[in-house]
């Protein structure tokens, strides 16, 4: 499978470059390869964090639906209708 890659220029302080070069040599990599490795790793962390959050949200929604069916909490439509009624009840007709 062919992946689409994009080239980006990155400007870093000399000290940052020196530190990255040191870490790259320690890891047995070139500077460019090490920077790509670090960025891929960071992107994977972000992806897995989002997946974890998505799973938690889905669990919460499922639990809410189960509780709603058992009558333990109000249904979504009831909450929305109550909010609409409160808004409509507090609205003042400026024309009259």
SVG drawing of the C-alpha trace seen along z (x, -y; Angstrom):
<svg xmlns="http://www.w3.org/2000/svg" viewBox="-50 -46 75 48">
<polyline fill="none" stroke="black" stroke-width="0.4" points="0.0,0.0 1.4,-3.4 1.1,-6.1 0.9,-9.8 3.7,-11.7 4.1,-15.4 7.3,-17.4 7.4,-20.1 10.3,-22.4 10.9,-22.7 12.9,-25.5 14.5,-24.6 17.0,-26.2 20.6,-24.9 20.4,-23.6 17.3,-21.6 19.0,-20.1 22.0,-19.1 19.8,-17.4 17.9,-15.6 21.1,-14.5 22.4,-13.1 19.2,-11.2 19.3,-9.9 22.8,-8.6 22.0,-7.0 19.0,-5.2 21.2,-4.3 19.3,-6.5 19.9,-9.5 18.6,-12.8 15.9,-12.9 14.9,-9.3 14.7,-10.0 12.6,-13.1 10.2,-11.1 10.1,-8.3 9.3,-10.7 6.5,-12.4 4.9,-9.1 5.0,-8.0 3.3,-11.2 0.7,-11.0 -0.1,-7.4 -0.5,-8.6 -3.0,-11.2 -5.0,-8.7 -5.1,-6.2 -6.2,-9.0 -9.1,-9.9 -10.1,-6.2 -10.1,-5.9 -12.3,-9.0 -14.7,-7.7 -15.0,-4.4 -15.8,-6.1 -18.4,-8.3 -20.1,-5.3 -20.1,-3.5 -21.7,-6.5 -24.4,-6.8 -25.2,-3.1 -25.5,-3.3 -27.7,-6.3 -30.0,-4.6 -30.2,-1.5 -31.1,-3.7 -33.6,-5.6 -35.4,-2.4 -35.5,-1.3 -37.0,-4.6 -34.1,-5.6 -33.5,-8.8 -35.6,-11.0 -35.6,-10.3 -33.7,-12.7 -37.0,-13.9 -38.4,-14.7 -35.4,-16.8 -35.5,-18.7 -39.2,-19.3 -38.8,-20.6 -36.0,-22.9 -38.2,-24.2 -41.1,-24.8 -38.9,-26.7 -37.5,-28.9 -41.0,-29.5 -42.5,-30.2 -39.8,-32.8 -40.1,-34.5 -41.8,-37.9 -43.6,-39.0 -42.2,-42.5 -44.9,-43.4 -47.8,-43.3"/>
</svg>
